[in-house]
């Protein structure tokens, strides 16, 4: 198994309250990239939201291959968004991309 850091972009289609963002970040905490050398060194936040309501989720995923890691990251992102109360149309996601590979967790 390899540890991948995956970026999943998206767009909030409606205004999202600070409380919802907090719930989303909390739901993603187990996949926080700060647990990897790369995520810690580059200070990668699990959730970044821009002024235009676009966002990026950066997730740590254990997988055998890159495509499996991307698939798992999308599943985690979808699940966390639903847990935070954001419906499917409220935050469409773009393609997941491998941001880095880190085989050693600190």
Phi and psi restraints in degrees (range 20) as a CNS / XPLOR table:
assign (resid 1 and name C) (resid 2 and name N)
       (resid 2 and name CA) (resid 2 and name C) 1.0 -122.6 20.0 2
assign (resid 2 and name N) (resid 2 and name CA)
       (resid 2 and name C) (resid 3 and name N) 1.0 147.3 20.0 2
assign (resid 2 and name C) (resid 3 and name N)
       (resid 3 and name CA) (resid 3 and name C) 1.0 -93.6 20.0 2
assign (resid 3 and name N) (resid 3 and name CA)
       (resid 3 and name C) (resid 4 and name N) 1.0 121.2 20.0 2
assign (resid 3 and name C) (resid 4 and name N)
       (resid 4 and name CA) (resid 4 and name C) 1.0 -110.2 20.0 2
assign (resid 4 and name N) (resid 4 and name CA)
       (resid 4 and name C) (resid 5 and name N) 1.0 143.9 20.0 2
assign (resid 4 and name C) (resid 5 and name N)
       (resid 5 and name CA) (resid 5 and name C) 1.0 -103.6 20.0 2
assign (resid 5 and name N) (resid 5 and name CA)
       (resid 5 and name C) (resid 6 and name N) 1.0 120.9 20.0 2
assign (resid 5 and name C) (resid 6 and name N)
       (resid 6 and name CA) (resid 6 and name C) 1.0 -116.8 20.0 2
assign (resid 6 and name N) (resid 6 and name CA)
       (resid 6 and name C) (resid 7 and name N) 1.0 135.7 20.0 2
assign (resid 6 and name C) (resid 7 and name N)
       (resid 7 and name CA) (resid 7 and name C) 1.0 -103.8 20.0 2
assign (resid 7 and name N) (resid 7 and name CA)
       (resid 7 and name C) (resid 8 and name N) 1.0 131.5 20.0 2
assign (resid 7 and name C) (resid 8 and name N)
       (resid 8 and name CA) (resid 8 and name C) 1.0 -123.2 20.0 2
assign (resid 8 and name N) (resid 8 and name CA)
       (resid 8 and name C) (resid 9 and name N) 1.0 109.3 20.0 2
assign (resid 8 and name C) (resid 9 and name N)
       (resid 9 and name CA) (resid 9 and name C) 1.0 -83.7 20.0 2
assign (resid 9 and name N) (resid 9 and name CA)
       (resid 9 and name C) (resid 10 and name N) 1.0 159.6 20.0 2
assign (resid 9 and name C) (resid 10 and name N)
       (resid 10 and name CA) (resid 10 and name C) 1.0 -165.2 20.0 2
assign (resid 10 and name N) (resid 10 and name CA)
       (resid 10 and name C) (resid 11 and name N) 1.0 178.4 20.0 2
assign (resid 10 and name C) (resid 11 and name N)
       (resid 11 and name CA) (resid 11 and name C) 1.0 -138.5 20.0 2
assign (resid 11 and name N) (resid 11 and name CA)
       (resid 11 and name C) (resid 12 and name N) 1.0 127.8 20.0 2
assign (resid 11 and name C) (resid 12 and name N)
       (resid 12 and name CA) (resid 12 and name C) 1.0 -77.6 20.0 2
assign (resid 12 and name N) (resid 12 and name CA)
       (resid 12 and name C) (resid 13 and name N) 1.0 122.9 20.0 2
assign (resid 12 and name C) (resid 13 and name N)
       (resid 13 and name CA) (resid 13 and name C) 1.0 -85.3 20.0 2
assign (resid 13 and name N) (resid 13 and name CA)
       (resid 13 and name C) (resid 14 and name N) 1.0 -11.9 20.0 2
assign (resid 13 and name C) (resid 14 and name N)
       (resid 14 and name CA) (resid 14 and name C) 1.0 -134.4 20.0 2
assign (resid 14 and name N) (resid 14 and name CA)
       (resid 14 and name C) (resid 15 and name N) 1.0 166.1 20.0 2
assign (resid 14 and name C) (resid 15 and name N)
       (resid 15 and name CA) (resid 15 and name C) 1.0 -61.1 20.0 2
assign (resid 15 and name N) (resid 15 and name CA)
       (resid 15 and name C) (resid 16 and name N) 1.0 138.6 20.0 2
assign (resid 15 and name C) (resid 16 and name N)
       (resid 16 and name CA) (resid 16 and name C) 1.0 -118.5 20.0 2
assign (resid 16 and name N) (resid 16 and name CA)
       (resid 16 and name C) (resid 17 and name N) 1.0 122.7 20.0 2
assign (resid 16 and name C) (resid 17 and name N)
       (resid 17 and name CA) (resid 17 and name C) 1.0 -66.8 20.0 2
assign (resid 17 and name N) (resid 17 and name CA)
       (resid 17 and name C) (resid 18 and name N) 1.0 156.1 20.0 2
assign (resid 17 and name C) (resid 18 and name N)
       (resid 18 and name CA) (resid 18 and name C) 1.0 -58.0 20.0 2
assign (resid 18 and name N) (resid 18 and name CA)
       (resid 18 and name C) (resid 19 and name N) 1.0 -35.8 20.0 2
assign (resid 18 and name C) (resid 19 and name N)
       (resid 19 and name CA) (resid 19 and name C) 1.0 -62.7 20.0 2
assign (resid 19 and name N) (resid 19 and name CA)
       (resid 19 and name C) (resid 20 and name N) 1.0 -39.2 20.0 2
assign (resid 19 and name C) (resid 20 and name N)
       (resid 20 and name CA) (resid 20 and name C) 1.0 -66.5 20.0 2
assign (resid 20 and name N) (resid 20 and name CA)
       (resid 20 and name C) (resid 21 and name N) 1.0 -41.7 20.0 2
assign (resid 20 and name C) (resid 21 and name N)
       (resid 21 and name CA) (resid 21 and name C) 1.0 -61.8 20.0 2
assign (resid 21 and name N) (resid 21 and name CA)
       (resid 21 and name C) (resid 22 and name N) 1.0 -40.0 20.0 2
assign (resid 21 and name C) (resid 22 and name N)
       (resid 22 and name CA) (resid 22 and name C) 1.0 -64.2 20.0 2
assign (resid 22 and name N) (resid 22 and name CA)
       (resid 22 and name C) (resid 23 and name N) 1.0 -44.4 20.0 2
assign (resid 22 and name C) (resid 23 and name N)
       (resid 23 and name CA) (resid 23 and name C) 1.0 -62.2 20.0 2
assign (resid 23 and name N) (resid 23 and name CA)
       (resid 23 and name C) (resid 24 and name N) 1.0 -39.9 20.0 2
assign (resid 23 and name C) (resid 24 and name N)
       (resid 24 and name CA) (resid 24 and name C) 1.0 -64.1 20.0 2
assign (resid 24 and name N) (resid 24 and name CA)
       (resid 24 and name C) (resid 25 and name N) 1.0 -47.0 20.0 2
assign (resid 24 and name C) (resid 25 and name N)
       (resid 25 and name CA) (resid 25 and name C) 1.0 -61.4 20.0 2
assign (resid 25 and name N) (resid 25 and name CA)
       (resid 25 and name C) (resid 26 and name N) 1.0 -38.8 20.0 2
assign (resid 25 and name C) (resid 26 and name N)
       (resid 26 and name CA) (resid 26 and name C) 1.0 -65.2 20.0 2
assign (resid 26 and name N) (resid 26 and name CA)
       (resid 26 and name C) (resid 27 and name N) 1.0 -41.6 20.0 2
assign (resid 26 and name C) (resid 27 and name N)
       (resid 27 and name CA) (resid 27 and name C) 1.0 -65.2 20.0 2
assign (resid 27 and name N) (resid 27 and name CA)
       (resid 27 and name C) (resid 28 and name N) 1.0 -28.6 20.0 2
assign (resid 27 and name C) (resid 28 and name N)
       (resid 28 and name CA) (resid 28 and name C) 1.0 -91.0 20.0 2
assign (resid 28 and name N) (resid 28 and name CA)
       (resid 28 and name C) (resid 29 and name N) 1.0 -5.8 20.0 2
assign (resid 28 and name C) (resid 29 and name N)
       (resid 29 and name CA) (resid 29 and name C) 1.0 -49.9 20.0 2
assign (resid 29 and name N) (resid 29 and name CA)
       (resid 29 and name C) (resid 30 and name N) 1.0 -41.2 20.0 2
assign (resid 29 and name C) (resid 30 and name N)
       (resid 30 and name CA) (resid 30 and name C) 1.0 -62.1 20.0 2
assign (resid 30 and name N) (resid 30 and name CA)
       (resid 30 and name C) (resid 31 and name N) 1.0 -21.2 20.0 2
assign (resid 30 and name C) (resid 31 and name N)
       (resid 31 and name CA) (resid 31 and name C) 1.0 -104.7 20.0 2
assign (resid 31 and name N) (resid 31 and name CA)
       (resid 31 and name C) (resid 32 and name N) 1.0 15.6 20.0 2
assign (resid 31 and name C) (resid 32 and name N)
       (resid 32 and name CA) (resid 32 and name C) 1.0 -59.9 20.0 2
assign (resid 32 and name N) (resid 32 and name CA)
       (resid 32 and name C) (resid 33 and name N) 1.0 126.8 20.0 2
assign (resid 32 and name C) (resid 33 and name N)
       (resid 33 and name CA) (resid 33 and name C) 1.0 -69.6 20.0 2
assign (resid 33 and name N) (resid 33 and name CA)
       (resid 33 and name C) (resid 34 and name N) 1.0 -11.2 20.0 2
assign (resid 33 and name C) (resid 34 and name N)
       (resid 34 and name CA) (resid 34 and name C) 1.0 -61.9 20.0 2
assign (resid 34 and name N) (resid 34 and name CA)
       (resid 34 and name C) (resid 35 and name N) 1.0 -15.2 20.0 2
assign (resid 34 and name C) (resid 35 and name N)
       (resid 35 and name CA) (resid 35 and name C) 1.0 -77.8 20.0 2
assign (resid 35 and name N) (resid 35 and name CA)
       (resid 35 and name C) (resid 36 and name N) 1.0 -3.9 20.0 2
assign (resid 35 and name C) (resid 36 and name N)
       (resid 36 and name CA) (resid 36 and name C) 1.0 -108.6 20.0 2
assign (resid 36 and name N) (resid 36 and name CA)
       (resid 36 and name C) (resid 37 and name N) 1.0 158.9 20.0 2
assign (resid 36 and name C) (resid 37 and name N)
       (resid 37 and name CA) (resid 37 and name C) 1.0 -59.2 20.0 2
assign (resid 37 and name N) (resid 37 and name CA)
       (resid 37 and name C) (resid 38 and name N) 1.0 -46.0 20.0 2
assign (resid 37 and name C) (resid 38 and name N)
       (resid 38 and name CA) (resid 38 and name C) 1.0 -65.1 20.0 2
assign (resid 38 and name N) (resid 38 and name CA)
       (resid 38 and name C) (resid 39 and name N) 1.0 -46.3 20.0 2
assign (resid 38 and name C) (resid 39 and name N)
       (resid 39 and name CA) (resid 39 and name C) 1.0 -62.7 20.0 2
assign (resid 39 and name N) (resid 39 and name CA)
       (resid 39 and name C) (resid 40 and name N) 1.0 -37.3 20.0 2
assign (resid 39 and name C) (resid 40 and name N)
       (resid 40 and name CA) (resid 40 and name C) 1.0 -71.1 20.0 2
assign (resid 40 and name N) (resid 40 and name CA)
       (resid 40 and name C) (resid 41 and name N) 1.0 -46.9 20.0 2
assign (resid 40 and name C) (resid 41 and name N)
       (resid 41 and name CA) (resid 41 and name C) 1.0 -63.6 20.0 2
assign (resid 41 and name N) (resid 41 and name CA)
       (resid 41 and name C) (resid 42 and name N) 1.0 -37.6 20.0 2
assign (resid 41 and name C) (resid 42 and name N)
       (resid 42 and name CA) (resid 42 and name C) 1.0 -97.1 20.0 2
assign (resid 42 and name N) (resid 42 and name CA)
       (resid 42 and name C) (resid 43 and name N) 1.0 3.9 20.0 2
assign (resid 42 and name C) (resid 43 and name N)
       (resid 43 and name CA) (resid 43 and name C) 1.0 50.9 20.0 2
assign (resid 43 and name N) (resid 43 and name CA)
       (resid 43 and name C) (resid 44 and name N) 1.0 53.3 20.0 2
assign (resid 43 and name C) (resid 44 and name N)
       (resid 44 and name CA) (resid 44 and name C) 1.0 -79.5 20.0 2
assign (resid 44 and name N) (resid 44 and name CA)
       (resid 44 and name C) (resid 45 and name N) 1.0 117.7 20.0 2
assign (resid 44 and name C) (resid 45 and name N)
       (resid 45 and name CA) (resid 45 and name C) 1.0 -80.6 20.0 2
assign (resid 45 and name N) (resid 45 and name CA)
       (resid 45 and name C) (resid 46 and name N) 1.0 146.2 20.0 2
assign (resid 45 and name C) (resid 46 and name N)
       (resid 46 and name CA) (resid 46 and name C) 1.0 -67.7 20.0 2
assign (resid 46 and name N) (resid 46 and name CA)
       (resid 46 and name C) (resid 47 and name N) 1.0 -28.7 20.0 2
assign (resid 46 and name C) (resid 47 and name N)
       (resid 47 and name CA) (resid 47 and name C) 1.0 -137.7 20.0 2
assign (resid 47 and name N) (resid 47 and name CA)
       (resid 47 and name C) (resid 48 and name N) 1.0 124.2 20.0 2
assign (resid 47 and name C) (resid 48 and name N)
       (resid 48 and name CA) (resid 48 and name C) 1.0 -124.4 20.0 2
assign (resid 48 and name N) (resid 48 and name CA)
       (resid 48 and name C) (resid 49 and name N) 1.0 127.5 20.0 2
assign (resid 48 and name C) (resid 49 and name N)
       (resid 49 and name CA) (resid 49 and name C) 1.0 -119.7 20.0 2
assign (resid 49 and name N) (resid 49 and name CA)
       (resid 49 and name C) (resid 50 and name N) 1.0 131.0 20.0 2
assign (resid 49 and name C) (resid 50 and name N)
       (resid 50 and name CA) (resid 50 and name C) 1.0 -94.6 20.0 2
assign (resid 50 and name N) (resid 50 and name CA)
       (resid 50 and name C) (resid 51 and name N) 1.0 166.7 20.0 2
assign (resid 50 and name C) (resid 51 and name N)
       (resid 51 and name CA) (resid 51 and name C) 1.0 -61.4 20.0 2
assign (resid 51 and name N) (resid 51 and name CA)
       (resid 51 and name C) (resid 52 and name N) 1.0 -25.8 20.0 2
assign (resid 51 and name C) (resid 52 and name N)
       (resid 52 and name CA) (resid 52 and name C) 1.0 -91.1 20.0 2
assign (resid 52 and name N) (resid 52 and name CA)
       (resid 52 and name C) (resid 53 and name N) 1.0 15.4 20.0 2
assign (resid 52 and name C) (resid 53 and name N)
       (resid 53 and name CA) (resid 53 and name C) 1.0 71.2 20.0 2
assign (resid 53 and name N) (resid 53 and name CA)
       (resid 53 and name C) (resid 54 and name N) 1.0 8.8 20.0 2
assign (resid 53 and name C) (resid 54 and name N)
       (resid 54 and name CA) (resid 54 and name C) 1.0 -79.2 20.0 2
assign (resid 54 and name N) (resid 54 and name CA)
       (resid 54 and name C) (resid 55 and name N) 1.0 154.2 20.0 2
assign (resid 54 and name C) (resid 55 and name N)
       (resid 55 and name CA) (resid 55 and name C) 1.0 -146.1 20.0 2
assign (resid 55 and name N) (resid 55 and name CA)
       (resid 55 and name C) (resid 56 and name N) 1.0 164.1 20.0 2
assign (resid 55 and name C) (resid 56 and name N)
       (resid 56 and name CA) (resid 56 and name C) 1.0 -132.7 20.0 2
assign (resid 56 and name N) (resid 56 and name CA)
       (resid 56 and name C) (resid 57 and name N) 1.0 130.3 20.0 2
assign (resid 56 and name C) (resid 57 and name N)
       (resid 57 and name CA) (resid 57 and name C) 1.0 -102.3 20.0 2
assign (resid 57 and name N) (resid 57 and name CA)
       (resid 57 and name C) (resid 58 and name N) 1.0 129.7 20.0 2
assign (resid 57 and name C) (resid 58 and name N)
       (resid 58 and name CA) (resid 58 and name C) 1.0 -115.1 20.0 2
assign (resid 58 and name N) (resid 58 and name CA)
       (resid 58 and name C) (resid 59 and name N) 1.0 117.9 20.0 2
assign (resid 58 and name C) (resid 59 and name N)
       (resid 59 and name CA) (resid 59 and name C) 1.0 -125.4 20.0 2
assign (resid 59 and name N) (resid 59 and name CA)
       (resid 59 and name C) (resid 60 and name N) 1.0 145.1 20.0 2
assign (resid 59 and name C) (resid 60 and name N)
       (resid 60 and name CA) (resid 60 and name C) 1.0 -95.9 20.0 2
assign (resid 60 and name N) (resid 60 and name CA)
       (resid 60 and name C) (resid 61 and name N) 1.0 128.7 20.0 2
assign (resid 60 and name C) (resid 61 and name N)
       (resid 61 and name CA) (resid 61 and name C) 1.0 -134.7 20.0 2
assign (resid 61 and name N) (resid 61 and name CA)
       (resid 61 and name C) (resid 62 and name N) 1.0 135.2 20.0 2
assign (resid 61 and name C) (resid 62 and name N)
       (resid 62 and name CA) (resid 62 and name C) 1.0 -92.9 20.0 2
assign (resid 62 and name N) (resid 62 and name CA)
       (resid 62 and name C) (resid 63 and name N) 1.0 126.4 20.0 2
assign (resid 62 and name C) (resid 63 and name N)
       (resid 63 and name CA) (resid 63 and name C) 1.0 -157.8 20.0 2
assign (resid 63 and name N) (resid 63 and name CA)
       (resid 63 and name C) (resid 64 and name N) 1.0 163.8 20.0 2
assign (resid 63 and name C) (resid 64 and name N)
       (resid 64 and name CA) (resid 64 and name C) 1.0 -81.0 20.0 2
assign (resid 64 and name N) (resid 64 and name CA)
       (resid 64 and name C) (resid 65 and name N) 1.0 -31.5 20.0 2
assign (resid 64 and name C) (resid 65 and name N)
       (resid 65 and name CA) (resid 65 and name C) 1.0 -137.3 20.0 2
assign (resid 65 and name N) (resid 65 and name CA)
       (resid 65 and name C) (resid 66 and name N) 1.0 161.2 20.0 2
assign (resid 65 and name C) (resid 66 and name N)
       (resid 66 and name CA) (resid 66 and name C) 1.0 -58.3 20.0 2
assign (resid 66 and name N) (resid 66 and name CA)
       (resid 66 and name C) (resid 67 and name N) 1.0 -48.3 20.0 2
assign (resid 66 and name C) (resid 67 and name N)
       (resid 67 and name CA) (resid 67 and name C) 1.0 -59.6 20.0 2
assign (resid 67 and name N) (resid 67 and name CA)
       (resid 67 and name C) (resid 68 and name N) 1.0 -38.1 20.0 2
assign (resid 67 and name C) (resid 68 and name N)
       (resid 68 and name CA) (resid 68 and name C) 1.0 -65.7 20.0 2
assign (resid 68 and name N) (resid 68 and name CA)
       (resid 68 and name C) (resid 69 and name N) 1.0 -37.7 20.0 2
assign (resid 68 and name C) (resid 69 and name N)
       (resid 69 and name CA) (resid 69 and name C) 1.0 -64.7 20.0 2
assign (resid 69 and name N) (resid 69 and name CA)
       (resid 69 and name C) (resid 70 and name N) 1.0 -43.6 20.0 2
assign (resid 69 and name C) (resid 70 and name N)
       (resid 70 and name CA) (resid 70 and name C) 1.0 -63.1 20.0 2
assign (resid 70 and name N) (resid 70 and name CA)
       (resid 70 and name C) (resid 71 and name N) 1.0 -42.0 20.0 2
assign (resid 70 and name C) (resid 71 and name N)
       (resid 71 and name CA) (resid 71 and name C) 1.0 -62.2 20.0 2
assign (resid 71 and name N) (resid 71 and name CA)
       (resid 71 and name C) (resid 72 and name N) 1.0 -44.6 20.0 2
assign (resid 71 and name C) (resid 72 and name N)
       (resid 72 and name CA) (resid 72 and name C) 1.0 -65.7 20.0 2
assign (resid 72 and name N) (resid 72 and name CA)
       (resid 72 and name C) (resid 73 and name N) 1.0 -39.2 20.0 2
assign (resid 72 and name C) (resid 73 and name N)
       (resid 73 and name CA) (resid 73 and name C) 1.0 -62.9 20.0 2
assign (resid 73 and name N) (resid 73 and name CA)
       (resid 73 and name C) (resid 74 and name N) 1.0 -41.6 20.0 2
assign (resid 73 and name C) (resid 74 and name N)
       (resid 74 and name CA) (resid 74 and name C) 1.0 -62.9 20.0 2
assign (resid 74 and name N) (resid 74 and name CA)
       (resid 74 and name C) (resid 75 and name N) 1.0 -41.0 20.0 2
assign (resid 74 and name C) (resid 75 and name N)
       (resid 75 and name CA) (resid 75 and name C) 1.0 -62.9 20.0 2
assign (resid 75 and name N) (resid 75 and name CA)
       (resid 75 and name C) (resid 76 and name N) 1.0 -45.0 20.0 2
assign (resid 75 and name C) (resid 76 and name N)
       (resid 76 and name CA) (resid 76 and name C) 1.0 -62.2 20.0 2
assign (resid 76 and name N) (resid 76 and name CA)
       (resid 76 and name C) (resid 77 and name N) 1.0 -43.3 20.0 2
assign (resid 76 and name C) (resid 77 and name N)
       (resid 77 and name CA) (resid 77 and name C) 1.0 -62.7 20.0 2
assign (resid 77 and name N) (resid 77 and name CA)
       (resid 77 and name C) (resid 78 and name N) 1.0 -47.7 20.0 2
assign (resid 77 and name C) (resid 78 and name N)
       (resid 78 and name CA) (resid 78 and name C) 1.0 -58.6 20.0 2
assign (resid 78 and name N) (resid 78 and name CA)
       (resid 78 and name C) (resid 79 and name N) 1.0 -46.6 20.0 2
assign (resid 78 and name C) (resid 79 and name N)
       (resid 79 and name CA) (resid 79 and name C) 1.0 -62.0 20.0 2
assign (resid 79 and name N) (resid 79 and name CA)
       (resid 79 and name C) (resid 80 and name N) 1.0 -44.6 20.0 2
assign (resid 79 and name C) (resid 80 and name N)
       (resid 80 and name CA) (resid 80 and name C) 1.0 -65.5 20.0 2
assign (resid 80 and name N) (resid 80 and name CA)
       (resid 80 and name C) (resid 81 and name N) 1.0 -39.9 20.0 2
assign (resid 80 and name C) (resid 81 and name N)
       (resid 81 and name CA) (resid 81 and name C) 1.0 -62.1 20.0 2
assign (resid 81 and name N) (resid 81 and name CA)
       (resid 81 and name C) (resid 82 and name N) 1.0 -44.0 20.0 2
assign (resid 81 and name C) (resid 82 and name N)
       (resid 82 and name CA) (resid 82 and name C) 1.0 -64.5 20.0 2
assign (resid 82 and name N) (resid 82 and name CA)
       (resid 82 and name C) (resid 83 and name N) 1.0 -42.7 20.0 2
assign (resid 82 and name C) (resid 83 and name N)
       (resid 83 and name CA) (resid 83 and name C) 1.0 -61.3 20.0 2
assign (resid 83 and name N) (resid 83 and name CA)
       (resid 83 and name C) (resid 84 and name N) 1.0 -30.7 20.0 2
assign (resid 83 and name C) (resid 84 and name N)
       (resid 84 and name CA) (resid 84 and name C) 1.0 -83.0 20.0 2
assign (resid 84 and name N) (resid 84 and name CA)
       (resid 84 and name C) (resid 85 and name N) 1.0 -3.5 20.0 2
assign (resid 84 and name C) (resid 85 and name N)
       (resid 85 and name CA) (resid 85 and name C) 1.0 92.7 20.0 2
assign (resid 85 and name N) (resid 85 and name CA)
       (resid 85 and name C) (resid 86 and name N) 1.0 13.7 20.0 2
assign (resid 85 and name C) (resid 86 and name N)
       (resid 86 and name CA) (resid 86 and name C) 1.0 -98.2 20.0 2
assign (resid 86 and name N) (resid 86 and name CA)
       (resid 86 and name C) (resid 87 and name N) 1.0 120.1 20.0 2
assign (resid 86 and name C) (resid 87 and name N)
       (resid 87 and name CA) (resid 87 and name C) 1.0 -77.0 20.0 2
assign (resid 87 and name N) (resid 87 and name CA)
       (resid 87 and name C) (resid 88 and name N) 1.0 171.3 20.0 2
assign (resid 87 and name C) (resid 88 and name N)
       (resid 88 and name CA) (resid 88 and name C) 1.0 -57.4 20.0 2
assign (resid 88 and name N) (resid 88 and name CA)
       (resid 88 and name C) (resid 89 and name N) 1.0 -41.3 20.0 2
assign (resid 88 and name C) (resid 89 and name N)
       (resid 89 and name CA) (resid 89 and name C) 1.0 -76.2 20.0 2
assign (resid 89 and name N) (resid 89 and name CA)
       (resid 89 and name C) (resid 90 and name N) 1.0 -15.0 20.0 2
assign (resid 89 and name C) (resid 90 and name N)
       (resid 90 and name CA) (resid 90 and name C) 1.0 -80.4 20.0 2
assign (resid 90 and name N) (resid 90 and name CA)
       (resid 90 and name C) (resid 91 and name N) 1.0 -11.5 20.0 2
assign (resid 90 and name C) (resid 91 and name N)
       (resid 91 and name CA) (resid 91 and name C) 1.0 -159.0 20.0 2
assign (resid 91 and name N) (resid 91 and name CA)
       (resid 91 and name C) (resid 92 and name N) 1.0 71.9 20.0 2
assign (resid 91 and name C) (resid 92 and name N)
       (resid 92 and name CA) (resid 92 and name C) 1.0 -62.3 20.0 2
assign (resid 92 and name N) (resid 92 and name CA)
       (resid 92 and name C) (resid 93 and name N) 1.0 142.4 20.0 2
assign (resid 92 and name C) (resid 93 and name N)
       (resid 93 and name CA) (resid 93 and name C) 1.0 -104.6 20.0 2
assign (resid 93 and name N) (resid 93 and name CA)
       (resid 93 and name C) (resid 94 and name N) 1.0 147.0 20.0 2
assign (resid 93 and name C) (resid 94 and name N)
       (resid 94 and name CA) (resid 94 and name C) 1.0 -91.2 20.0 2
assign (resid 94 and name N) (resid 94 and name CA)
       (resid 94 and name C) (resid 95 and name N) 1.0 -173.3 20.0 2
assign (resid 94 and name C) (resid 95 and name N)
       (resid 95 and name CA) (resid 95 and name C) 1.0 -69.5 20.0 2
assign (resid 95 and name N) (resid 95 and name CA)
       (resid 95 and name C) (resid 96 and name N) 1.0 138.1 20.0 2
assign (resid 95 and name C) (resid 96 and name N)
       (resid 96 and name CA) (resid 96 and name C) 1.0 -73.4 20.0 2
assign (resid 96 and name N) (resid 96 and name CA)
       (resid 96 and name C) (resid 97 and name N) 1.0 142.9 20.0 2
assign (resid 96 and name C) (resid 97 and name N)
       (resid 97 and name CA) (resid 97 and name C) 1.0 -133.1 20.0 2
assign (resid 97 and name N) (resid 97 and name CA)
       (resid 97 and name C) (resid 98 and name N) 1.0 138.0 20.0 2
assign (resid 97 and name C) (resid 98 and name N)
       (resid 98 and name CA) (resid 98 and name C) 1.0 -72.5 20.0 2
assign (resid 98 and name N) (resid 98 and name CA)
       (resid 98 and name C) (resid 99 and name N) 1.0 118.8 20.0 2
assign (resid 98 and name C) (resid 99 and name N)
       (resid 99 and name CA) (resid 99 and name C) 1.0 -91.1 20.0 2
assign (resid 99 and name N) (resid 99 and name CA)
       (resid 99 and name C) (resid 100 and name N) 1.0 -31.9 20.0 2
assign (resid 99 and name C) (resid 100 and name N)
       (resid 100 and name CA) (resid 100 and name C) 1.0 -169.1 20.0 2
assign (resid 100 and name N) (resid 100 and name CA)
       (resid 100 and name C) (resid 101 and name N) 1.0 166.5 20.0 2
assign (resid 100 and name C) (resid 101 and name N)
       (resid 101 and name CA) (resid 101 and name C) 1.0 -127.3 20.0 2
assign (resid 101 and name N) (resid 101 and name CA)
       (resid 101 and name C) (resid 102 and name N) 1.0 129.8 20.0 2
assign (resid 101 and name C) (resid 102 and name N)
       (resid 102 and name CA) (resid 102 and name C) 1.0 -138.1 20.0 2
assign (resid 102 and name N) (resid 102 and name CA)
       (resid 102 and name C) (resid 103 and name N) 1.0 108.3 20.0 2
assign (resid 102 and name C) (resid 103 and name N)
       (resid 103 and name CA) (resid 103 and name C) 1.0 -87.8 20.0 2
assign (resid 103 and name N) (resid 103 and name CA)
       (resid 103 and name C) (resid 104 and name N) 1.0 -3.2 20.0 2
assign (resid 103 and name C) (resid 104 and name N)
       (resid 104 and name CA) (resid 104 and name C) 1.0 -122.8 20.0 2
assign (resid 104 and name N) (resid 104 and name CA)
       (resid 104 and name C) (resid 105 and name N) 1.0 123.1 20.0 2
assign (resid 104 and name C) (resid 105 and name N)
       (resid 105 and name CA) (resid 105 and name C) 1.0 -97.3 20.0 2
assign (resid 105 and name N) (resid 105 and name CA)
       (resid 105 and name C) (resid 106 and name N) 1.0 137.7 20.0 2
